[in-house]
Amino acid sequence: MYWRAENADLWNRFWAAVQDAAQRDGIDLPALTPPEDIPEPWTDHWLRDDLVLSMTCGLPFRTALKNRVTYVGTLFFGLNATPGYYYSRVITRSDPEPGNSLTLAYNSSDSQSGWAAAQPHLGAINHYLETGSHAASARAVLEGRADMACIDAVSWRLLKRFEPEMQTLRVMANTPGTPALPLICAKDHDPAPLRRAIRDATLRFIPKDAMDMGGPMTILVLDEAAYHAIPVPPAPPVHD
C-alpha cells in the first residue's frame, strides 16, 4: 500500500530480504508483483487460493475478506501510536474558502483510513468526491476540488516527502487509532514461516533513510479480533 515509483527499488530489496530469510526455512517465495500489475478488483487478488502474501486494508479485512483469508501480521512504521496501530491525518487547505458547502475527498468506500476513519468528521460535510487514492484525495484538496480528506498517516509522510507541494496543506486533526494495514495470505496457509521471514527481513534490511518507505518497520502480530471489533461504516451517499 505504500509503494511509489520513488521507493519501488527499496520495496523490491526488502522483498528480496524476505525471500532470503524464507529460504533459510526451506521456503521459496515467488517474485514480488508490483501493485500496478494487480488487476482490479483487488478483492479477487486477496482471495486467490494461491496468495502467498499481500497487504490489505482493515475495512475489507473485516468485511469482504472476513474468515476467507489468513492473518499474518501488521507492519508498524514508527508512528506516534499504539504499536501496530495507525491513524489518519485530517487535512484541509491553509486558506480554506468560506462557504457552507463542504466536500470530502476519499480514496474509496472500502478504505479504513480514507472513509471509515472520516466518520467523526462528517458533521459539516454535504458533498463527497471519490478519488481512487490517498494521493488523488490530497491533490483534490490542494486544487480546491474538495475541502477535506483523511489520509493514512504513513501515506501522508510519503506524500509530503515526494510531493513537496503537499506541505502547503494543513493538518487539522488526527483520527482515533485503529489496527494498521494487515498482511494476509490464502485461507488455511500457515502464517508462521512468513512471520519469521518478515521479522528477519525488518531486522536485516536497513535502508539509508527509513522514511523513504514510510518509517522504520517492525512486524507485530495483533489480536485479529481487534480488527473485527471496529464498526463497519455506512456507504458514502450517492450523488447524481
N, C-alpha and C positions, 0 to 999 in steps of 0.2 A: 504493500500500500504506500510505501514511502520511496518508491523507485522513481527517479527522474533521470533525464539524459545526463545531467551533471554528476550524478553519483552512481550511474549504472555499473561502471567498472568496479566500484567498491562492493556493490552487492554481488557481482559475479565472483569477486575474490573471496567474499565472505562465504558464498555457497561452496566454492572450492575447498574452503577450510572445513565446512560441514561434511563434504564428501570424504575428505581425508580422514576426519575423525570417525565417520561411519565405517570406512574401510577397515580401520583397526579393529572394528567389531565384526568384521566379515560381511559387511553390507555394502553393496554397490548402489549408490544413488544416481539417478539419471541427471542429465544436464538441466540447468535452470531454464525455465520458459519465461521470457520477459512478459510483463503484464500486457504490453501492446499486442502480443501474439496470442492472447487468450480471447477466444471469440465470446461474444455476449449471447445470452445472459450468463454472467459469471456463476450463477447458481448451478448451471449444468456442469461447469468445471469443478465446483466444490463438491458435487455429488457423484463424481466419477468413481467407479468401482476400483480403479487403479490409482487413485490420487495418493501420491507419496507424501506431499506436504504443501500446504498453502496457507496464506493469511487471509482471514475473512474479517468481518465486522461484527460487533456484538449484537446488532439488531437482527440480521439474518441468522446469526448463530442461535438465537432463542426463538426464531420463527420458522423459516423455511428449512433450516438445517437441523432443527432440534431432533435429537435421537437418531439422526441419519448420518452423522459423521463422528469421528473420534477426536476429542480434545487432546492436543499435545502439550501446549504451554502458552505462555504470554511473554512477548518481548517487552521489556521496560527500558525506556530511553532517558532515565535520569531526570524525569520531571519532578517538580515540587509537589508530589502527591504520594499517597499510599503506594508502596512498591507494587507494581503490577497494574496500577490504575492510571487513568489519564483523564483529561477534561478538554473542553473546547474553549477557545478564545472567542468572545462575542465582539465582533469588530464593526466599526462604522467609520465614516469619514471624519476627518479632523474638523471640517467645516460643513456639517450637515445643513442642507437647505431646509428652511422652516416649512411646515405643512402638516396636515392631519392625515395624509395618505402615506403609509409606510410599507415598504416592500422588503420581504425577507428573501434572500438568495440562499438556496440549499442545494447540496450536491445531488441527493437522491432521497426518495421517500423511505428507502431501506437502510439509511445511514444512521448509526447511533450518534456520531459526533456532529453531523450536519443537520439532522432533522429531530431525532428523539431528544437530544440534549437541548434543543432550542425551545422545548415546550414551556418552561417557566418564563420565557421572554416574549411570548406571542401576544401579550395583552394589547399592545398598541399596533400590532401588525394587521393589515387588511388586504395585502396583496402578496402573492407568492411566486417566485421565479425558480424553476428547476434548472440547474446549470450543467449537471453531469460530473462535476469535480469540485474539490475544495478550491483549486487554483482559479477555476472559472467563477466560483461564487465570490471570491475575494476581488477578482477583476471587475465583476458586476458592481460591487460596492465602490471600487475605485473610480469606475467610469460613470457613476451616478445612475445606473440602471436598477440598483437596489440600495436600500438604506442600511441593511444589517445582514450579517451572516455569522454562523457559528462554525469555526474552523478548528479541527483537531489540533491540539497544541503542538504536536510533533510536526504536522504538515505546516503549521504557521511558522515554526522555526525554519523549515526549509524554504518556504515562500520568501521570508524576509532575507534569507541568505542568498538565494539565487535570483530573486526578482526584487532588486532594491527599491523600486517604486512602491512596493507594498508597505515599506516602512513609514509612508505618509499616512497610512490608516491608523485609526485609534482603537485600542483595546478598551472596551467599556466595562467588561466583566469577564469572569471565568464561570463556566457551568460547574455543577457539582461533579465530583469524580465518579467514574464508573470503571469496571474492569476493562483493560485495554484490549487491543485487537487480538483475538485468539488465533493461534496456529492450529491447524486441523490436518487430519489425514483421513483416509477412507474408513468407513464403518468397519469395526471388528479388527482393524490393524492394531498391532502392538505399538503404543507410543513410546515405550521405554527406550529403545535404541535411538530414536530420533531426539528424545530429550537429552540423552548423554552426548550425542554428536553436536547438537546445537550449543549445549553448555560448554563443551570443549572448545568449539569454534569462537564463542564470545570471549573466552579467556585467552585464546591464542592469537586471534585476529585483532590487531590493534591498529586502526587507521591513523594516519598522521593527524587528522582532525576529526574526532568522532561526530562533531556537529554536522559534517557533510552528509551523514547518514541519519541525522535527526537527534543524535545524542549518544552517550555511552550506553552500549547494550548489555543487558543481562536477561536471562530467561528465568521465569518463575512459573511454577505450576499452581494455579489458583484453585479454589473450590469451585467446580463448574456450576454449582447451584447459585453462586454469586451473579453469574450472567443471567440466569433464568429468573432471578428474583426481581429484575428491573421491569417495570410495566412496559407493555407494548403501546406506543403512542398511536393516536388516530392518524389516518392518512391525511396528507395535505388537502385543503379544499381545492375543488376543481373549478377553474375559471375558463370562460369562453375566450 
